[in-house]
Amino acid sequence: MDVLSGPLTDRTLLLLAEGYAWLPNRMRRAAGPVVPTRILGRPALALRGPQAVRFFYDERNVHRHGAIPEPVLATLFGHEGVHTLDGAAHRARKSLFLPLLEPGRVASLVDQVTAAWDEAVPEWARRGSIVLFDEASTVLATGVHRWAGIPLGDDGAAAAARDMIAMVDGFATAGPRHLRARRARARQERRLGRLVRDVRSGEVTAEADSVLDLVCRHRDADGEPLDDKTAAVELLNVVRPTTAVAWFVAFTAHALHRWPEHREALAGGDPRYAAAFAHEVRRFYPFAPFLGGLAARDLYWRGEWVPAGGLVVLDVYGQNHDEALWGDPYAFRPQRFLERPVDRDELIPQGGGDPAAGHRCPGEGITVGVLEALATRLARMEYTVPEQNLTIPLNRVPTRPRSGVVLAGVRQGRPVPVRP
C-alpha cells in the first residue's frame, strides 16, 4: 500500500468549516496532545505542547520545502521566499532579516509607526467615526515603508495597506477573498520588483543600510544575489507582516472595550505592563490557527506515527489556549506574564523555536514592540465605541472583529512620554 494512503478520513473540509476550533476540538477528544488525521489527501499528525514545538522545529524531523500549498505561496508568503527554505539555504536567507531585529532598528521602526499614528489622529478627530482596523493598517504601512526606505509611490499608503491586508486576509480561503489576495501580491511584487531593478541600475538610490539596500545587496548561500522577483518577495516579507499588526491593534481595542479595567494600567506607561498586555493580546486572540511541515522521515510522537512525506501540524491556537500551560486560558489576564517567566516554546502565536536559526517568525520582536507602543497610545486616546458587531468568528481564518472596531469622537488624550 502507498505510504501516503490509509484508512483515515480526509478532514480538509471540516478544517475549513471549523477554522480555529478544528484542532482544539480534536485534541479535546483525544487521549493526549497528539492527533492522527488526514489533510489535503496526506496523512497528518497534529501536535501540541512545548516539547512538540521543539520536535516540530527540528529540521531532522520536519521540513518546510514543499510543505506550503501553492495558494498560500501565491498570496501570503510568495514563491521562493524564506519560508520555503530549509537548512543552509534557509539560514543564509534568514541572515538578511536578523539585523532588522537589533534593538536600535526595532526602536527606529516603532518611532516611525508611532509618528505616523500621531500624524493620523488629528484627521481621525475631524471625522465622526473611524474603522480602527483600516486606519491602523494605513498607519503601519506608512511607518514600515519609511523605515525600510521604500517609497510608497503615487497610490500612497492606503493603497499599499489594502494590498498587504488582502494578502493576509485571503490566503486561507477560496473565492473573492483569495482572488483579491492573488491580485494584491502580483501588484506589489511588480511594484517592488521595478524598485529593485531601479536601485540596481542606479536610477534610484537606496539609503545606505536600509532594508531596501540590504535586500538589493544580499547574496544567498550560493553567493548569488536575489533575482528581482525574489527580492520583491523578501521586501514584502518585511512590509506585509508589519502591516498585519493591524489585526492585533483591532484586538487591543476589543480587549480594552470588553475589559476596561486594564486601560489605566496600560495608559500608565509601565513598559513591563505594556509588554505583558501585548503578549496577552497575542496569546488570547486568534491569528494563526496552526503551522505545518513535511515529515523528513518516518516519525513517531507519543505513540502515533506519520510516514515520511506526511504532514506534521503544530496546533498554535490550541497551545495558546491550553489549560495545562495557562491555567485559565479563556480569561484575558495580562498579569500572567508578570507572574512567571514564560518559556520560549510555550507562547507561540508567531511560531516557536529559535528565531535566529529556525523558522520562528523573525519579526516577532517587531510585532511586540509596535504593539506595545500602539496599545499604550490607544489606552490614552479618548473615544467612544458605538453599537456595532464586535463578534470574532472562529470559522473565519484569519479572523477579526466583524465591524473592524468602529471608534467615534476620537481625541488624542494624554501625551505619551518621549523615549530617552
Stockholm file with secondary structure:
# STOCKHOLM 1.0

chainA/1-420         MDVLSGPLTDRTLLLLAEGYAWLPNRMRRAAGPVVPTRILGRPALALRGPQAVRFFYDERNVHRHGAIPEPVLATLFGHEGVHTLDGAAHRARKSLFLPLLEPGRVASLVDQVTAAWDEAVPEWARRGSIVLFDEASTVLATGVHRWAGIPLGDDGAAAAARDMIAMVDGFATAGPRHLRARRARARQERRLGRLVRDVRSGEVTAEADSVLDLVCRHRDADGEPLDDKTAAVELLNVVRPTTAVAWFVAFTAHALHRWPEHREALAGGDPRYAAAFAHEVRRFYPFAPFLGGLAARDLYWRGEWVPAGGLVVLDVYGQNHDEALWGDPYAFRPQRFLERPVDRDELIPQGGGDPAAGHRCPGEGITVGVLEALATRLARMEYTVPEQNLTIPLNRVPTRPRSGVVLAGVRQGRPVPVRP
#=GR chainA/1-420 SS CCTTCCSSCCCHHHHHHHGGGHHHHHHHHSSSSEEEEEETTEEEEEECSHHHHHHHTCTTTEECTTTSCHHHIIIIICTTSGGGCCHHHHHHHHTTTGGGGSHHHHHHHHHHHHHHHHHHHHHHHHSSEEEHHHHHHHHHHHHHHHHHTCCCCTTHHHHHHHHHHHHHHTTTCCSHHHHHHHHHHHHHHHHHHHHHHHHHHTSSCCCTTSHHHHHHHCBCTTSCBCCHHHHHHHHHHHHHHHHTHHHHHHHHHHHHHHCGGGHHHHHTTCHHHHHHHHHHHHHHSCSCCCEEEEESSCEEETTEEECTTSEEEECHHHHTTCHHHHSSTTSCCTTHHHHSCCCTTTCCTTCCSCTTTSSSCTTHHHHHHHHHHHHHHHHHSEEECCSCCCCCCTTSSSCCCTTCCEEEEEECCSCCCCCC
#=GC SS_cons         CCTTCCSSCCCHHHHHHHGGGHHHHHHHHSSSSEEEEEETTEEEEEECSHHHHHHHTCTTTEECTTTSCHHHIIIIICTTSGGGCCHHHHHHHHTTTGGGGSHHHHHHHHHHHHHHHHHHHHHHHHSSEEEHHHHHHHHHHHHHHHHHTCCCCTTHHHHHHHHHHHHHHTTTCCSHHHHHHHHHHHHHHHHHHHHHHHHHHTSSCCCTTSHHHHHHHCBCTTSCBCCHHHHHHHHHHHHHHHHTHHHHHHHHHHHHHHCGGGHHHHHTTCHHHHHHHHHHHHHHSCSCCCEEEEESSCEEETTEEECTTSEEEECHHHHTTCHHHHSSTTSCCTTHHHHSCCCTTTCCTTCCSCTTTSSSCTTHHHHHHHHHHHHHHHHHSEEECCSCCCCCCTTSSSCCCTTCCEEEEEECCSCCCCCC
//
